[in-house]
Each structure stands twice: as C-alpha cells, then as structure tokens.
Amino acid sequence: MKVKAVLVSHDHPDHYTDAEVFIEAMTRGMTKRGGYLIAAHSVLFGNEVCEASISKYHQSLLEAVMDAKPGQSFDLNGVKITATKAMHSDPDAVGFRFGFLGVGEVGYTSDTQYFDGLGGLYAGTRLLILCTMRPRGAPWKYHMSTEDAAKLISEAKPETAVLTHFGAKMIFSSPPAEAKFVEQQTGIRTIAATDGMQIKFGKEIQVTAGKAQLGLSEYL
C-alpha cells in the first residue's frame, strides 16, 4: 500500500501479472483515487497481437495513466522517467531510464533483442539492468543472450550491470558464470541477479545478494 506508481514495459504475463493487484493496493481496494501507471500502449489499449492487460476498471481510479512510447519522458515525484525503444514480439514494448537528482540514472532494458543503437539509448546510465533470457550460444529472437548483453554493456559503459530475467537455459548454464564472462569481456562489474537481491543506488552502488541462484534441476 506504500507503492505510488507501477510501470509495465509490455503486454506479456511475465511482466504485467500482478499489476492490477498493485493498483488495487494503491487505490485502497478501488475505493480511493491514487497512484500512477506508466505502461506500454499495448498494456493499456492492446494492439494487433496483444489484448489490453490492465482493465478500464483498474485504470479508472488512478491519479494518472501514462501511455509510454519511446522517447517520452515523465516526471514523477522528482524522478525523470524516459521510455526507451525495445524490439520485441510485442511491438509496443519499451524499456526505461530513471533519472535521480544528484546521483544519476538507472537503465532497464525490458525484453528486447539487440539492435543497432540500443547501446546509445542507455549511454550515461550508472546502473544498467538487462533482461538476459539466454546464455552464450543459445540466441532467441526478440530476446538478449549473454553475448548481446556484453555488446550492449560495452557500448553503454555503465558503472555496474545486472543480468536478470533468466530462462531455463540460462539457469542450467549458471547465471554467475555468464555474468563473469560479461565482466571479463567488458571490464565492467557485472552481477547475476538472485531472488531477494537489493541494490542501493547513491554515490556508490551497493549490492546485497539474495539467496544463492539454484540450478533448475534443484527446483524439480
């Protein structure tokens, strides 16, 4: 109930699920106007391949609903949020840059394949969070592999990069090993996300690890 805003990058359930639950909390069970929603066009209205995933009912009591299209910026309680281009099977998918006064910017790629110019969209960010679905040698259209992440990080040159949003092939391959490969290729501190990981973003970027990443076989 302390949440003030929800951002949704695109219209796939591994990214929009529970958005309506957060909206219920922000609006005190849809009884009081409040909270902000910044979401890709498909999430709000649908498109030629996706139905809208957040109902008109849930959009109706928000303080503001913002249609996030690449290049658009929003100011939210002093945080500058800019939607960035993504190239995904949802054609309206976006990533985000977050600008925090006095400490710099954080980038989040969302699901996207690597494309020319992607690195420039995140140049100047201090912390870059990359959805890296696949390990080395296992590319998948509309998603990034470890090799793609290394290229992007080399171009954007953040202080710290975090790989997240792992598929089964990535988990089998060991995310920490993939992150180590990226760090060796780029010379930039690269971390594989774990459940419960916390990152404090200030003059320094401090990462507190969550529980150890398990191999998929240990889940089964």
Secondary structure as a PSIPRED ss2 file (coil, helix, strand):
# PSIPRED VFORMAT (PSIPRED V4.0)

   1 M C   1.000  0.000  0.000
   2 K C   1.000  0.000  0.000
   3 V C   1.000  0.000  0.000
   4 K C   1.000  0.000  0.000
   5 A E   0.000  0.000  1.000
   6 V E   0.000  0.000  1.000
   7 L E   0.000  0.000  1.000
   8 V E   0.000  0.000  1.000
   9 S C   1.000  0.000  0.000
  10 H C   1.000  0.000  0.000
  11 D C   1.000  0.000  0.000
  12 H C   1.000  0.000  0.000
  13 P H   0.000  1.000  0.000
  14 D H   0.000  1.000  0.000
  15 H H   0.000  1.000  0.000
  16 Y H   0.000  1.000  0.000
  17 T C   1.000  0.000  0.000
  18 D C   1.000  0.000  0.000
  19 A H   0.000  1.000  0.000
  20 E H   0.000  1.000  0.000
  21 V H   0.000  1.000  0.000
  22 F H   0.000  1.000  0.000
  23 I H   0.000  1.000  0.000
  24 E H   0.000  1.000  0.000
  25 A H   0.000  1.000  0.000
  26 M H   0.000  1.000  0.000
  27 T C   1.000  0.000  0.000
  28 R C   1.000  0.000  0.000
  29 G C   1.000  0.000  0.000
  30 M C   1.000  0.000  0.000
  31 T C   1.000  0.000  0.000
  32 K C   1.000  0.000  0.000
  33 R C   1.000  0.000  0.000
  34 G C   1.000  0.000  0.000
  35 G C   1.000  0.000  0.000
  36 Y E   0.000  0.000  1.000
  37 L E   0.000  0.000  1.000
  38 I E   0.000  0.000  1.000
  39 A E   0.000  0.000  1.000
  40 A E   0.000  0.000  1.000
  41 H H   0.000  1.000  0.000
  42 S H   0.000  1.000  0.000
  43 V H   0.000  1.000  0.000
  44 L H   0.000  1.000  0.000
  45 F H   0.000  1.000  0.000
  46 G C   1.000  0.000  0.000
  47 N C   1.000  0.000  0.000
  48 E C   1.000  0.000  0.000
  49 V C   1.000  0.000  0.000
  50 C C   1.000  0.000  0.000
  51 E C   1.000  0.000  0.000
  52 A C   1.000  0.000  0.000
  53 S C   1.000  0.000  0.000
  54 I C   1.000  0.000  0.000
  55 S C   1.000  0.000  0.000
  56 K H   0.000  1.000  0.000
  57 Y H   0.000  1.000  0.000
  58 H H   0.000  1.000  0.000
  59 Q H   0.000  1.000  0.000
  60 S C   1.000  0.000  0.000
  61 L C   1.000  0.000  0.000
  62 L C   1.000  0.000  0.000
  63 E C   1.000  0.000  0.000
  64 A E   0.000  0.000  1.000
  65 V E   0.000  0.000  1.000
  66 M E   0.000  0.000  1.000
  67 D E   0.000  0.000  1.000
  68 A E   0.000  0.000  1.000
  69 K C   1.000  0.000  0.000
  70 P C   1.000  0.000  0.000
  71 G C   1.000  0.000  0.000
  72 Q C   1.000  0.000  0.000
  73 S E   0.000  0.000  1.000
  74 F E   0.000  0.000  1.000
  75 D E   0.000  0.000  1.000
  76 L E   0.000  0.000  1.000
  77 N C   1.000  0.000  0.000
  78 G C   1.000  0.000  0.000
  79 V E   0.000  0.000  1.000
  80 K E   0.000  0.000  1.000
  81 I E   0.000  0.000  1.000
  82 T E   0.000  0.000  1.000
  83 A E   0.000  0.000  1.000
  84 T E   0.000  0.000  1.000
  85 K E   0.000  0.000  1.000
  86 A C   1.000  0.000  0.000
  87 M C   1.000  0.000  0.000
  88 H C   1.000  0.000  0.000
  89 S C   1.000  0.000  0.000
  90 D C   1.000  0.000  0.000
  91 P C   1.000  0.000  0.000
  92 D C   1.000  0.000  0.000
  93 A C   1.000  0.000  0.000
  94 V E   0.000  0.000  1.000
  95 G E   0.000  0.000  1.000
  96 F E   0.000  0.000  1.000
  97 R E   0.000  0.000  1.000
  98 F E   0.000  0.000  1.000
  99 G E   0.000  0.000  1.000
 100 F E   0.000  0.000  1.000
 101 L C   1.000  0.000  0.000
 102 G C   1.000  0.000  0.000
 103 V C   1.000  0.000  0.000
 104 G E   0.000  0.000  1.000
 105 E E   0.000  0.000  1.000
 106 V E   0.000  0.000  1.000
 107 G E   0.000  0.000  1.000
 108 Y E   0.000  0.000  1.000
 109 T C   1.000  0.000  0.000
 110 S C   1.000  0.000  0.000
 111 D C   1.000  0.000  0.000
 112 T C   1.000  0.000  0.000
 113 Q C   1.000  0.000  0.000
 114 Y C   1.000  0.000  0.000
 115 F C   1.000  0.000  0.000
 116 D C   1.000  0.000  0.000
 117 G C   1.000  0.000  0.000
 118 L H   0.000  1.000  0.000
 119 G H   0.000  1.000  0.000
 120 G H   0.000  1.000  0.000
 121 L H   0.000  1.000  0.000
 122 Y C   1.000  0.000  0.000
 123 A C   1.000  0.000  0.000
 124 G C   1.000  0.000  0.000
 125 T C   1.000  0.000  0.000
 126 R C   1.000  0.000  0.000
 127 L E   0.000  0.000  1.000
 128 L E   0.000  0.000  1.000
 129 I E   0.000  0.000  1.000
 130 L E   0.000  0.000  1.000
 131 C E   0.000  0.000  1.000
 132 T C   1.000  0.000  0.000
 133 M C   1.000  0.000  0.000
 134 R E   0.000  0.000  1.000
 135 P C   1.000  0.000  0.000
 136 R C   1.000  0.000  0.000
 137 G C   1.000  0.000  0.000
 138 A C   1.000  0.000  0.000
 139 P C   1.000  0.000  0.000
 140 W C   1.000  0.000  0.000
 141 K C   1.000  0.000  0.000
 142 Y C   1.000  0.000  0.000
 143 H C   1.000  0.000  0.000
 144 M C   1.000  0.000  0.000
 145 S E   0.000  0.000  1.000
 146 T H   0.000  1.000  0.000
 147 E H   0.000  1.000  0.000
 148 D H   0.000  1.000  0.000
 149 A H   0.000  1.000  0.000
 150 A H   0.000  1.000  0.000
 151 K H   0.000  1.000  0.000
 152 L H   0.000  1.000  0.000
 153 I H   0.000  1.000  0.000
 154 S H   0.000  1.000  0.000
 155 E H   0.000  1.000  0.000
 156 A H   0.000  1.000  0.000
 157 K C   1.000  0.000  0.000
 158 P C   1.000  0.000  0.000
 159 E C   1.000  0.000  0.000
 160 T E   0.000  0.000  1.000
 161 A E   0.000  0.000  1.000
 162 V E   0.000  0.000  1.000
 163 L E   0.000  0.000  1.000
 164 T E   0.000  0.000  1.000
 165 H C   1.000  0.000  0.000
 166 F C   1.000  0.000  0.000
 167 G C   1.000  0.000  0.000
 168 A H   0.000  1.000  0.000
 169 K H   0.000  1.000  0.000
 170 M H   0.000  1.000  0.000
 171 I H   0.000  1.000  0.000
 172 F H   0.000  1.000  0.000
 173 S H   0.000  1.000  0.000
 174 S C   1.000  0.000  0.000
 175 P H   0.000  1.000  0.000
 176 P H   0.000  1.000  0.000
 177 A H   0.000  1.000  0.000
 178 E H   0.000  1.000  0.000
 179 A H   0.000  1.000  0.000
 180 K H   0.000  1.000  0.000
 181 F H   0.000  1.000  0.000
 182 V H   0.000  1.000  0.000
 183 E H   0.000  1.000  0.000
 184 Q H   0.000  1.000  0.000
 185 Q H   0.000  1.000  0.000
 186 T H   0.000  1.000  0.000
 187 G C   1.000  0.000  0.000
 188 I C   1.000  0.000  0.000
 189 R E   0.000  0.000  1.000
 190 T E   0.000  0.000  1.000
 191 I E   0.000  0.000  1.000
 192 A E   0.000  0.000  1.000
 193 A C   1.000  0.000  0.000
 194 T C   1.000  0.000  0.000
 195 D C   1.000  0.000  0.000
 196 G C   1.000  0.000  0.000
 197 M C   1.000  0.000  0.000
 198 Q E   0.000  0.000  1.000
 199 I E   0.000  0.000  1.000
 200 K E   0.000  0.000  1.000
 201 F E   0.000  0.000  1.000
 202 G C   1.000  0.000  0.000
 203 K C   1.000  0.000  0.000
 204 E C   1.000  0.000  0.000
 205 I E   0.000  0.000  1.000
 206 Q E   0.000  0.000  1.000
 207 V E   0.000  0.000  1.000
 208 T E   0.000  0.000  1.000
 209 A C   1.000  0.000  0.000
 210 G C   1.000  0.000  0.000
 211 K C   1.000  0.000  0.000
 212 A C   1.000  0.000  0.000
 213 Q C   1.000  0.000  0.000
 214 L C   1.000  0.000  0.000
 215 G C   1.000  0.000  0.000
 216 L H   0.000  1.000  0.000
 217 S H   0.000  1.000  0.000
 218 E H   0.000  1.000  0.000
 219 Y H   0.000  1.000  0.000
 220 L C   1.000  0.000  0.000
